[in-house]
Amino acid sequence: MSVHSRPPTTSAPADDAPTFDARDLLSGADRARIVLEDQVYTLRITRAGKLILTK
């Protein structure tokens, strides 16, 4: 597993939506499951550093 440096923290967006660091959500892994009602989604970080959410 490769280690990525985190980008510098930026100011909060203009709206009041919660903001999360994807690496914190994934707890160091490259993927995590997210459950919404009875549906399970997978959030993953690609080697290129992109986020992909799939059902």
HTML snippet that shows the backbone in 3Dmol.js (N, CA, C, O; Angstrom):
<script src="https://3Dmol.org/build/3Dmol-min.js"></script>
<div id="view" style="width:600px;height:400px;position:relative"></div>
<script>
const pdb = `
ATOM      1  N   MET A   1       0.841  -1.168   0.000  1.00  0.00           N
ATOM      2  CA  MET A   1       0.000   0.000   0.000  1.00  0.00           C
ATOM      3  C   MET A   1       0.887   1.232   0.000  1.00  0.00           C
ATOM      4  O   MET A   1       1.794   1.344   0.824  1.00  0.00           O
ATOM      5  N   SER A   2       0.636   2.143  -0.903  1.00  0.00           N
ATOM      6  CA  SER A   2       1.449   3.345  -0.964  1.00  0.00           C
ATOM      7  C   SER A   2       0.897   4.397  -0.009  1.00  0.00           C
ATOM      8  O   SER A   2      -0.291   4.413   0.311  1.00  0.00           O
ATOM      9  N   VAL A   3       1.780   5.260   0.429  1.00  0.00           N
ATOM     10  CA  VAL A   3       1.399   6.323   1.342  1.00  0.00           C
ATOM     11  C   VAL A   3       1.308   7.617   0.558  1.00  0.00           C
ATOM     12  O   VAL A   3       2.234   7.976  -0.169  1.00  0.00           O
ATOM     13  N   HIS A   4       0.205   8.310   0.705  1.00  0.00           N
ATOM     14  CA  HIS A   4      -0.006   9.581   0.016  1.00  0.00           C
ATOM     15  C   HIS A   4       0.106  10.705   1.030  1.00  0.00           C
ATOM     16  O   HIS A   4      -0.373  10.580   2.157  1.00  0.00           O
ATOM     17  N   SER A   5       0.731  11.791   0.638  1.00  0.00           N
ATOM     18  CA  SER A   5       0.744  12.944   1.530  1.00  0.00           C
ATOM     19  C   SER A   5      -0.590  13.666   1.406  1.00  0.00           C
ATOM     20  O   SER A   5      -1.196  13.685   0.334  1.00  0.00           O
ATOM     21  N   ARG A   6      -1.037  14.250   2.487  1.00  0.00           N
ATOM     22  CA  ARG A   6      -2.308  14.967   2.492  1.00  0.00           C
ATOM     23  C   ARG A   6      -2.108  16.368   1.953  1.00  0.00           C
ATOM     24  O   ARG A   6      -1.103  17.018   2.242  1.00  0.00           O
ATOM     25  N   PRO A   7      -3.068  16.830   1.170  1.00  0.00           N
ATOM     26  CA  PRO A   7      -2.989  18.215   0.697  1.00  0.00           C
ATOM     27  C   PRO A   7      -3.186  19.161   1.872  1.00  0.00           C
ATOM     28  O   PRO A   7      -3.755  18.772   2.892  1.00  0.00           O
ATOM     29  N   PRO A   8      -2.727  20.386   1.742  1.00  0.00           N
ATOM     30  CA  PRO A   8      -2.925  21.331   2.839  1.00  0.00           C
ATOM     31  C   PRO A   8      -4.406  21.558   3.099  1.00  0.00           C
ATOM     32  O   PRO A   8      -5.220  21.517   2.177  1.00  0.00           O
ATOM     33  N   THR A   9      -4.745  21.793   4.343  1.00  0.00           N
ATOM     34  CA  THR A   9      -6.139  22.050   4.712  1.00  0.00           C
ATOM     35  C   THR A   9      -6.571  23.380   4.120  1.00  0.00           C
ATOM     36  O   THR A   9      -5.851  24.375   4.198  1.00  0.00           O
ATOM     37  N   THR A  10      -7.746  23.381   3.532  1.00  0.00           N
ATOM     38  CA  THR A  10      -8.276  24.610   2.943  1.00  0.00           C
ATOM     39  C   THR A  10      -9.409  25.127   3.800  1.00  0.00           C
ATOM     40  O   THR A  10      -9.882  24.430   4.698  1.00  0.00           O
ATOM     41  N   SER A  11      -9.839  26.324   3.535  1.00  0.00           N
ATOM     42  CA  SER A  11     -10.945  26.894   4.306  1.00  0.00           C
ATOM     43  C   SER A  11     -12.231  26.137   3.994  1.00  0.00           C
ATOM     44  O   SER A  11     -12.348  25.490   2.954  1.00  0.00           O
ATOM     45  N   ALA A  12     -13.178  26.224   4.896  1.00  0.00           N
ATOM     46  CA  ALA A  12     -14.451  25.529   4.738  1.00  0.00           C
ATOM     47  C   ALA A  12     -15.222  26.102   3.550  1.00  0.00           C
ATOM     48  O   ALA A  12     -15.093  27.286   3.240  1.00  0.00           O
ATOM     49  N   PRO A  13     -16.024  25.266   2.884  1.00  0.00           N
ATOM     50  CA  PRO A  13     -16.845  25.774   1.784  1.00  0.00           C
ATOM     51  C   PRO A  13     -17.844  26.806   2.286  1.00  0.00           C
ATOM     52  O   PRO A  13     -18.124  26.895   3.482  1.00  0.00           O
ATOM     53  N   ALA A  14     -18.375  27.581   1.350  1.00  0.00           N
ATOM     54  CA  ALA A  14     -19.296  28.659   1.701  1.00  0.00           C
ATOM     55  C   ALA A  14     -20.588  28.136   2.342  1.00  0.00           C
ATOM     56  O   ALA A  14     -21.178  28.812   3.185  1.00  0.00           O
ATOM     57  N   ASP A  15     -21.032  26.927   1.945  1.00  0.00           N
ATOM     58  CA  ASP A  15     -22.244  26.390   2.567  1.00  0.00           C
ATOM     59  C   ASP A  15     -21.902  25.731   3.899  1.00  0.00           C
ATOM     60  O   ASP A  15     -20.735  25.679   4.288  1.00  0.00           O
ATOM     61  N   ASP A  16     -22.911  25.231   4.591  1.00  0.00           N
ATOM     62  CA  ASP A  16     -22.662  24.643   5.907  1.00  0.00           C
ATOM     63  C   ASP A  16     -22.650  23.111   5.879  1.00  0.00           C
ATOM     64  O   ASP A  16     -22.853  22.468   6.909  1.00  0.00           O
ATOM     65  N   ALA A  17     -22.412  22.534   4.707  1.00  0.00           N
ATOM     66  CA  ALA A  17     -22.357  21.075   4.592  1.00  0.00           C
ATOM     67  C   ALA A  17     -21.134  20.543   5.346  1.00  0.00           C
ATOM     68  O   ALA A  17     -20.070  21.160   5.305  1.00  0.00           O
ATOM     69  N   PRO A  18     -21.275  19.409   6.030  1.00  0.00           N
ATOM     70  CA  PRO A  18     -20.114  18.832   6.714  1.00  0.00           C
ATOM     71  C   PRO A  18     -19.026  18.483   5.703  1.00  0.00           C
ATOM     72  O   PRO A  18     -19.322  18.095   4.573  1.00  0.00           O
ATOM     73  N   THR A  19     -17.777  18.623   6.110  1.00  0.00           N
ATOM     74  CA  THR A  19     -16.640  18.320   5.247  1.00  0.00           C
ATOM     75  C   THR A  19     -15.800  17.242   5.912  1.00  0.00           C
ATOM     76  O   THR A  19     -15.481  17.346   7.097  1.00  0.00           O
ATOM     77  N   PHE A  20     -15.438  16.202   5.156  1.00  0.00           N
ATOM     78  CA  PHE A  20     -14.666  15.090   5.684  1.00  0.00           C
ATOM     79  C   PHE A  20     -13.451  14.852   4.811  1.00  0.00           C
ATOM     80  O   PHE A  20     -13.509  15.043   3.597  1.00  0.00           O
ATOM     81  N   ASP A  21     -12.361  14.442   5.413  1.00  0.00           N
ATOM     82  CA  ASP A  21     -11.190  14.007   4.667  1.00  0.00           C
ATOM     83  C   ASP A  21     -11.416  12.538   4.309  1.00  0.00           C
ATOM     84  O   ASP A  21     -11.630  11.712   5.197  1.00  0.00           O
ATOM     85  N   ALA A  22     -11.372  12.211   3.035  1.00  0.00           N
ATOM     86  CA  ALA A  22     -11.662  10.842   2.586  1.00  0.00           C
ATOM     87  C   ALA A  22     -10.726   9.834   3.227  1.00  0.00           C
ATOM     88  O   ALA A  22     -11.153   8.726   3.553  1.00  0.00           O
ATOM     89  N   ARG A  23      -9.470  10.184   3.415  1.00  0.00           N
ATOM     90  CA  ARG A  23      -8.517   9.240   4.028  1.00  0.00           C
ATOM     91  C   ARG A  23      -8.897   8.952   5.480  1.00  0.00           C
ATOM     92  O   ARG A  23      -8.680   7.844   5.970  1.00  0.00           O
ATOM     93  N   ASP A  24      -9.464   9.947   6.169  1.00  0.00           N
ATOM     94  CA  ASP A  24      -9.930   9.707   7.536  1.00  0.00           C
ATOM     95  C   ASP A  24     -11.141   8.779   7.529  1.00  0.00           C
ATOM     96  O   ASP A  24     -11.252   7.897   8.380  1.00  0.00           O
ATOM     97  N   LEU A  25     -12.046   8.974   6.574  1.00  0.00           N
ATOM     98  CA  LEU A  25     -13.228   8.105   6.477  1.00  0.00           C
ATOM     99  C   LEU A  25     -12.825   6.659   6.221  1.00  0.00           C
ATOM    100  O   LEU A  25     -13.448   5.738   6.749  1.00  0.00           O
ATOM    101  N   LEU A  26     -11.799   6.457   5.423  1.00  0.00           N
ATOM    102  CA  LEU A  26     -11.373   5.115   5.072  1.00  0.00           C
ATOM    103  C   LEU A  26     -10.402   4.520   6.086  1.00  0.00           C
ATOM    104  O   LEU A  26      -9.995   3.367   5.940  1.00  0.00           O
ATOM    105  N   SER A  27     -10.027   5.272   7.096  1.00  0.00           N
ATOM    106  CA  SER A  27      -9.149   4.804   8.187  1.00  0.00           C
ATOM    107  C   SER A  27      -7.883   4.137   7.671  1.00  0.00           C
ATOM    108  O   SER A  27      -7.466   3.102   8.191  1.00  0.00           O
ATOM    109  N   GLY A  28      -7.276   4.724   6.658  1.00  0.00           N
ATOM    110  CA  GLY A  28      -6.017   4.206   6.138  1.00  0.00           C
ATOM    111  C   GLY A  28      -6.164   3.124   5.084  1.00  0.00           C
ATOM    112  O   GLY A  28      -5.175   2.751   4.453  1.00  0.00           O
ATOM    113  N   ALA A  29      -7.373   2.608   4.875  1.00  0.00           N
ATOM    114  CA  ALA A  29      -7.595   1.581   3.850  1.00  0.00           C
ATOM    115  C   ALA A  29      -7.824   2.267   2.507  1.00  0.00           C
ATOM    116  O   ALA A  29      -7.905   3.494   2.440  1.00  0.00           O
ATOM    117  N   ASP A  30      -7.928   1.481   1.445  1.00  0.00           N
ATOM    118  CA  ASP A  30      -8.207   2.077   0.136  1.00  0.00           C
ATOM    119  C   ASP A  30      -9.684   2.003  -0.228  1.00  0.00           C
ATOM    120  O   ASP A  30     -10.089   2.504  -1.277  1.00  0.00           O
ATOM    121  N   ARG A  31     -10.501   1.379   0.635  1.00  0.00           N
ATOM    122  CA  ARG A  31     -11.936   1.305   0.367  1.00  0.00           C
ATOM    123  C   ARG A  31     -12.708   1.155   1.667  1.00  0.00           C
ATOM    124  O   ARG A  31     -12.181   0.699   2.682  1.00  0.00           O
ATOM    125  N   ALA A  32     -13.989   1.558   1.602  1.00  0.00           N
ATOM    126  CA  ALA A  32     -14.880   1.435   2.759  1.00  0.00           C
ATOM    127  C   ALA A  32     -16.292   1.214   2.247  1.00  0.00           C
ATOM    128  O   ALA A  32     -16.642   1.635   1.144  1.00  0.00           O
ATOM    129  N   ARG A  33     -17.095   0.550   3.060  1.00  0.00           N
ATOM    130  CA  ARG A  33     -18.508   0.365   2.726  1.00  0.00           C
ATOM    131  C   ARG A  33     -19.319   1.450   3.403  1.00  0.00           C
ATOM    132  O   ARG A  33     -19.067   1.806   4.554  1.00  0.00           O
ATOM    133  N   ILE A  34     -20.296   1.971   2.679  1.00  0.00           N
ATOM    134  CA  ILE A  34     -21.210   2.975   3.209  1.00  0.00           C
ATOM    135  C   ILE A  34     -22.616   2.424   3.032  1.00  0.00           C
ATOM    136  O   ILE A  34     -22.987   2.001   1.937  1.00  0.00           O
ATOM    137  N   VAL A  35     -23.400   2.427   4.104  1.00  0.00           N
ATOM    138  CA  VAL A  35     -24.752   1.888   4.059  1.00  0.00           C
ATOM    139  C   VAL A  35     -25.746   3.039   4.126  1.00  0.00           C
ATOM    140  O   VAL A  35     -25.641   3.926   4.974  1.00  0.00           O
ATOM    141  N   LEU A  36     -26.710   3.005   3.216  1.00  0.00           N
ATOM    142  CA  LEU A  36     -27.818   3.974   3.213  1.00  0.00           C
ATOM    143  C   LEU A  36     -29.101   3.164   3.094  1.00  0.00           C
ATOM    144  O   LEU A  36     -29.376   2.542   2.068  1.00  0.00           O
ATOM    145  N   GLU A  37     -29.878   3.189   4.175  1.00  0.00           N
ATOM    146  CA  GLU A  37     -31.066   2.356   4.279  1.00  0.00           C
ATOM    147  C   GLU A  37     -30.660   0.900   4.041  1.00  0.00           C
ATOM    148  O   GLU A  37     -29.865   0.366   4.814  1.00  0.00           O
ATOM    149  N   ASP A  38     -31.174   0.241   3.002  1.00  0.00           N
ATOM    150  CA  ASP A  38     -30.801  -1.161   2.786  1.00  0.00           C
ATOM    151  C   ASP A  38     -29.807  -1.332   1.640  1.00  0.00           C
ATOM    152  O   ASP A  38     -29.596  -2.450   1.170  1.00  0.00           O
ATOM    153  N   GLN A  39     -29.198  -0.248   1.189  1.00  0.00           N
ATOM    154  CA  GLN A  39     -28.240  -0.303   0.083  1.00  0.00           C
ATOM    155  C   GLN A  39     -26.811  -0.161   0.613  1.00  0.00           C
ATOM    156  O   GLN A  39     -26.547   0.644   1.505  1.00  0.00           O
ATOM    157  N   VAL A  40     -25.893  -0.957   0.051  1.00  0.00           N
ATOM    158  CA  VAL A  40     -24.487  -0.888   0.436  1.00  0.00           C
ATOM    159  C   VAL A  40     -23.690  -0.345  -0.741  1.00  0.00           C
ATOM    160  O   VAL A  40     -23.793  -0.849  -1.859  1.00  0.00           O
ATOM    161  N   TYR A  41     -22.899   0.682  -0.481  1.00  0.00           N
ATOM    162  CA  TYR A  41     -22.054   1.312  -1.487  1.00  0.00           C
ATOM    163  C   TYR A  41     -20.604   1.124  -1.089  1.00  0.00           C
ATOM    164  O   TYR A  41     -20.297   0.935   0.089  1.00  0.00           O
ATOM    165  N   THR A  42     -19.711   1.175  -2.065  1.00  0.00           N
ATOM    166  CA  THR A  42     -18.277   1.105  -1.797  1.00  0.00           C
ATOM    167  C   THR A  42     -17.635   2.408  -2.236  1.00  0.00           C
ATOM    168  O   THR A  42     -17.791   2.848  -3.375  1.00  0.00           O
ATOM    169  N   LEU A  43     -16.910   3.014  -1.309  1.00  0.00           N
ATOM    170  CA  LEU A  43     -16.134   4.217  -1.603  1.00  0.00           C
ATOM    171  C   LEU A  43     -14.685   3.792  -1.654  1.00  0.00           C
ATOM    172  O   LEU A  43     -14.182   3.179  -0.713  1.00  0.00           O
ATOM    173  N   ARG A  44     -14.001   4.114  -2.755  1.00  0.00           N
ATOM    174  CA  ARG A  44     -12.596   3.743  -2.825  1.00  0.00           C
ATOM    175  C   ARG A  44     -11.759   4.865  -3.412  1.00  0.00           C
ATOM    176  O   ARG A  44     -12.239   5.705  -4.173  1.00  0.00           O
ATOM    177  N   ILE A  45     -10.496   4.848  -3.030  1.00  0.00           N
ATOM    178  CA  ILE A  45      -9.523   5.796  -3.562  1.00  0.00           C
ATOM    179  C   ILE A  45      -8.682   5.041  -4.578  1.00  0.00           C
ATOM    180  O   ILE A  45      -8.101   4.004  -4.257  1.00  0.00           O
ATOM    181  N   THR A  46      -8.612   5.553  -5.799  1.00  0.00           N
ATOM    182  CA  THR A  46      -7.831   4.900  -6.849  1.00  0.00           C
ATOM    183  C   THR A  46      -6.349   5.203  -6.672  1.00  0.00           C
ATOM    184  O   THR A  46      -5.973   6.044  -5.855  1.00  0.00           O
ATOM    185  N   ARG A  47      -5.516   4.521  -7.432  1.00  0.00           N
ATOM    186  CA  ARG A  47      -4.074   4.787  -7.396  1.00  0.00           C
ATOM    187  C   ARG A  47      -3.761   6.219  -7.821  1.00  0.00           C
ATOM    188  O   ARG A  47      -2.756   6.795  -7.405  1.00  0.00           O
ATOM    189  N   ALA A  48      -4.631   6.782  -8.651  1.00  0.00           N
ATOM    190  CA  ALA A  48      -4.442   8.164  -9.129  1.00  0.00           C
ATOM    191  C   ALA A  48      -4.972   9.192  -8.128  1.00  0.00           C
ATOM    192  O   ALA A  48      -4.904  10.394  -8.384  1.00  0.00           O
ATOM    193  N   GLY A  49      -5.506   8.724  -6.981  1.00  0.00           N
ATOM    194  CA  GLY A  49      -6.000   9.638  -5.967  1.00  0.00           C
ATOM    195  C   GLY A  49      -7.406  10.150  -6.212  1.00  0.00           C
ATOM    196  O   GLY A  49      -7.804  11.166  -5.642  1.00  0.00           O
ATOM    197  N   LYS A  50      -8.161   9.463  -7.049  1.00  0.00           N
ATOM    198  CA  LYS A  50      -9.549   9.841  -7.313  1.00  0.00           C
ATOM    199  C   LYS A  50     -10.475   9.037  -6.418  1.00  0.00           C
ATOM    200  O   LYS A  50     -10.125   7.943  -5.974  1.00  0.00           O
ATOM    201  N   LEU A  51     -11.661   9.581  -6.152  1.00  0.00           N
ATOM    202  CA  LEU A  51     -12.671   8.869  -5.364  1.00  0.00           C
ATOM    203  C   LEU A  51     -13.700   8.270  -6.315  1.00  0.00           C
ATOM    204  O   LEU A  51     -14.138   8.905  -7.275  1.00  0.00           O
ATOM    205  N   ILE A  52     -14.073   7.022  -6.017  1.00  0.00           N
ATOM    206  CA  ILE A  52     -15.120   6.347  -6.793  1.00  0.00           C
ATOM    207  C   ILE A  52     -16.118   5.759  -5.803  1.00  0.00           C
ATOM    208  O   ILE A  52     -15.743   5.049  -4.871  1.00  0.00           O
ATOM    209  N   LEU A  53     -17.402   6.067  -6.022  1.00  0.00           N
ATOM    210  CA  LEU A  53     -18.478   5.505  -5.199  1.00  0.00           C
ATOM    211  C   LEU A  53     -19.303   4.607  -6.107  1.00  0.00           C
ATOM    212  O   LEU A  53     -19.836   5.055  -7.122  1.00  0.00           O
ATOM    213  N   THR A  54     -19.405   3.314  -5.726  1.00  0.00           N
ATOM    214  CA  THR A  54     -20.169   2.362  -6.532  1.00  0.00           C
ATOM    215  C   THR A  54     -21.191   1.663  -5.659  1.00  0.00           C
ATOM    216  O   THR A  54     -21.043   1.573  -4.440  1.00  0.00           O
ATOM    217  N   LYS A  55     -22.232   1.172  -6.314  1.00  0.00           N
ATOM    218  CA  LYS A  55     -23.291   0.447  -5.622  1.00  0.00           C
ATOM    219  C   LYS A  55     -23.002  -1.027  -5.667  1.00  0.00           C
ATOM    220  O   LYS A  55     -23.777  -1.825  -5.139  1.00  0.00           O
TER     221      LYS A  55
END
`;
const viewer = $3Dmol.createViewer("view");
viewer.addModel(pdb, "pdb");
viewer.setStyle({}, {cartoon: {color: "spectrum"}});
viewer.zoomTo();
viewer.render();
</script>
